């Protein structure tokens, strides 16, 4: 009886500890979530479509891309593929984190943990000193992040109605400003990221300027093709360079 009580207390404590660690990070999600809500409304999404997307997708960059593609009239299938490609990194994060979760963790717990996991929560979890992380801790860590993103999206959509019509109409350009804001810090001090970005931009420009390509490839498909080629180039070239440096050292 004592051991059972101790186990339940430990699990409960893990959940609350996760919430405590995740809450400060969750506050940083508010601006992005509100911005997404406003932009989604500008793109023509209803309140519940917008909130449902934030609940199910829960991936900032992917959601902004999806809204942009919706605005461009991209077919649903291409939007799903684009979002899937952008979220491929979650397979790597989930694979890595699974090694720190007890083997007896239930399937539904694993599913929910990896479903809610973001880049930031993965980083926080990885920084924990324990060899294994309680499922309750990870669920508690992700919970405030997910909740804040959904509520922020709701507030952005509803609050956007209070903005002047002229400002609401101009919010369409905000998505490009957000992408620039995400891109610049990443490429400023990283030659590899800058190289991949320049390649993707160059390919996108080439497709747009060549009439036969511009007519056959829509904007949504163009994004996927250019991003895929640039990422593949970076993975091959920089991986070989790294291996060569390791051999020389």
C-alpha positions in Angstrom: 0.0 0.0 0.0 2.8 2.3 0.9 4.7 1.6 -2.4 1.5 2.2 -4.4 0.9 5.5 -2.7 4.5 6.5 -3.3 4.2 5.7 -7.0 1.0 7.7 -7.4 2.5 10.6 -5.6 5.6 10.5 -7.8 3.6 10.5 -11.0 1.4 13.4 -9.8 4.5 15.3 -8.8 6.0 14.6 -12.3 2.9 16.1 -14.0 2.9 19.3 -11.9 6.7 19.6 -12.4 6.2 19.4 -16.1 3.5 22.1 -16.0 5.8 24.3 -13.9 8.7 24.0 -16.4 6.5 24.4 -19.4 4.4 27.4 -18.4 7.1 30.1 -18.8 7.8 28.8 -22.3 4.1 28.7 -23.0 3.9 32.5 -22.5 6.2 33.0 -25.5 3.7 31.2 -27.7 1.0 33.9 -27.2 2.2 36.4 -29.9 2.6 33.7 -32.6 -0.8 32.1 -31.7 -2.6 35.5 -31.8 -0.9 36.4 -35.1 -2.0 33.0 -36.6 -5.6 33.6 -35.5 -5.7 36.9 -37.2 -4.1 35.7 -40.4 -6.3 32.6 -40.5 -9.4 34.8 -40.3 -8.0 37.0 -43.1 -7.5 33.9 -45.2 -11.2 33.1 -44.8 -11.1 30.3 -42.1 -14.0 30.2 -39.7 -13.3 30.4 -35.9 -13.7 26.7 -35.4 -11.7 25.7 -38.4 -8.9 28.0 -37.1 -9.0 26.6 -33.6 -9.3 23.0 -34.8 -6.2 23.5 -36.9 -4.2 24.7 -33.9 -5.4 21.8 -31.8 -4.7 19.1 -34.4 -1.7 20.4 -36.2 -0.1 22.4 -33.3 2.9 23.5 -35.4 3.5 27.2 -35.9 5.5 27.2 -39.1 3.4 24.5 -40.7 0.2 26.3 -39.9 1.4 29.6 -41.3 2.5 27.8 -44.5 -0.9 26.1 -44.7 -2.7 29.4 -44.4 -0.5 30.9 -47.1 -1.2 27.9 -49.4 -5.0 28.2 -48.7 -4.8 31.9 -49.6 -3.1 30.9 -52.9 -5.9 28.4 -53.7 -3.6 25.3 -53.4 -5.3 21.9 -53.5 -5.9 20.2 -50.1 -3.7 17.3 -51.0 -0.7 19.5 -51.7 -1.2 21.4 -48.5 -1.2 18.1 -46.5 2.0 17.0 -48.2 3.7 20.3 -47.5 2.7 20.3 -43.9 3.8 16.6 -43.6 7.2 17.4 -45.1 7.7 20.3 -42.7 6.9 18.1 -39.8 9.2 15.2 -40.7 11.7 16.3 -38.1 9.2 15.2 -35.5 9.9 11.6 -36.4 13.6 12.2 -35.4 12.6 13.9 -32.1 10.1 11.2 -31.2 12.7 8.5 -31.9 15.2 10.2 -29.8 12.8 10.9 -26.9 11.4 7.4 -26.9 14.8 6.2 -25.5 14.1 8.2 -22.3 10.6 7.0 -21.7 10.1 3.8 -19.6 9.4 0.7 -21.6 6.1 0.0 -19.8 4.6 3.3 -20.9 1.2 2.8 -22.5 0.6 3.3 -26.2 -1.9 6.1 -25.7 0.5 8.0 -23.4 3.3 7.7 -26.0 0.9 8.8 -28.7 -0.2 11.9 -26.8 3.4 12.8 -25.8 4.7 12.7 -29.3 1.6 14.4 -30.7 2.0 17.4 -28.5 5.8 17.6 -28.6 7.3 20.7 -30.2 10.9 21.8 -30.9 10.9 23.8 -27.7 9.4 21.1 -25.4 11.8 18.6 -26.9 14.7 20.8 -26.0 13.4 21.3 -22.4 12.9 17.6 -22.0 16.3 16.8 -23.4 17.9 19.1 -20.8 16.5 17.2 -17.9 19.2 15.4 -15.9 17.2 12.2 -15.2 18.0 9.1 -17.3 14.3 8.5 -17.8 11.4 10.9 -18.0 8.0 10.1 -16.5 5.1 10.1 -19.1 3.2 12.3 -16.7 6.1 14.8 -16.6 6.2 15.0 -20.4 2.4 15.3 -20.7 2.5 18.1 -18.1 5.4 19.8 -20.0 3.5 19.8 -23.3 0.1 20.7 -21.8 0.5 24.5 -21.2 2.2 24.9 -24.6 -0.7 23.2 -26.4 -3.4 25.0 -24.4 -1.7 28.4 -24.8 -1.4 27.9 -28.6 -5.1 27.0 -29.0 -6.4 29.8 -26.7 -4.0 32.3 -28.4 -5.4 31.3 -31.8 -9.0 31.8 -30.5 -8.2 35.2 -29.1 -6.4 36.2 -32.3 -9.4 35.3 -34.4 -11.9 36.9 -32.1 -9.8 39.9 -31.3 -9.0 40.5 -34.9 -12.6 41.7 -35.4 -11.8 44.7 -33.2 -9.2 45.9 -35.7 -10.1 48.4 -38.4 -11.0 46.9 -41.7 -8.0 48.5 -43.4 -5.7 46.9 -40.9 -7.4 43.5 -41.2 -7.0 43.5 -45.0 -3.3 44.4 -44.7 -2.6 41.5 -42.4 -2.1 39.3 -45.4 1.4 40.8 -45.7 2.2 39.9 -42.1 2.7 36.3 -42.9 5.7 37.2 -45.0 7.1 39.4 -42.2 6.7 36.5 -39.8 8.6 34.2 -42.2 11.4 36.8 -42.5 11.5 37.1 -38.7 11.9 33.3 -38.4 14.4 33.1 -41.2 16.9 35.9 -40.5 18.0 34.7 -37.0 18.6 31.2 -38.4 20.7 32.2 -41.3 22.5 35.2 -39.8 25.2 33.1 -38.1 24.8 29.8 -40.0 26.5 29.5 -43.4 24.8 26.1 -44.0 21.3 27.4 -43.4 22.1 30.5 -45.5 23.3 28.3 -48.4 20.2 26.1 -48.3 17.9 29.2 -48.1 19.6 30.9 -51.1 19.3 27.7 -53.2 15.6 27.4 -52.4 15.0 31.1 -53.2 16.9 30.8 -56.4 15.1 27.7 -57.6 11.7 29.3 -56.7 12.6 32.4 -58.7 13.8 30.3 -61.6 10.5 28.4 -61.7 8.5 31.6 -61.6 10.5 33.2 -64.4 10.5 30.3 -66.8 7.1 30.4 -68.6 6.7 26.6 -69.2 7.5 25.8 -65.5 5.3 28.7 -64.1 2.3 27.4 -66.1 2.6 23.8 -65.0 3.8 24.2 -61.4 1.5 26.1 -59.0 2.8 28.0 -56.1 2.1 25.3 -53.5 3.9 22.6 -55.5 6.8 25.1 -56.2 7.3 25.6 -52.5 7.6 21.8 -51.9 9.9 21.2 -54.8 12.3 24.0 -54.1 12.4 23.3 -50.3 12.9 19.6 -50.9 15.8 20.0 -53.4 17.5 22.6 -51.2 17.2 20.4 -48.1 18.5 17.4 -50.0 21.5 19.4 -51.3 22.3 20.5 -47.8 22.0 17.1 -46.3 24.3 15.5 -49.0 26.9 18.3 -49.3 27.3 19.2 -45.6 27.1 15.6 -44.4 30.1 14.7 -46.7 32.0 17.7 -45.6 31.4 16.8 -41.9 32.6 13.3 -42.5 35.7 14.5 -44.3 36.5 16.9 -41.4 36.2 14.1 -38.9 38.6 11.9 -40.9 41.2 14.7 -41.1 40.9 15.5 -37.4 
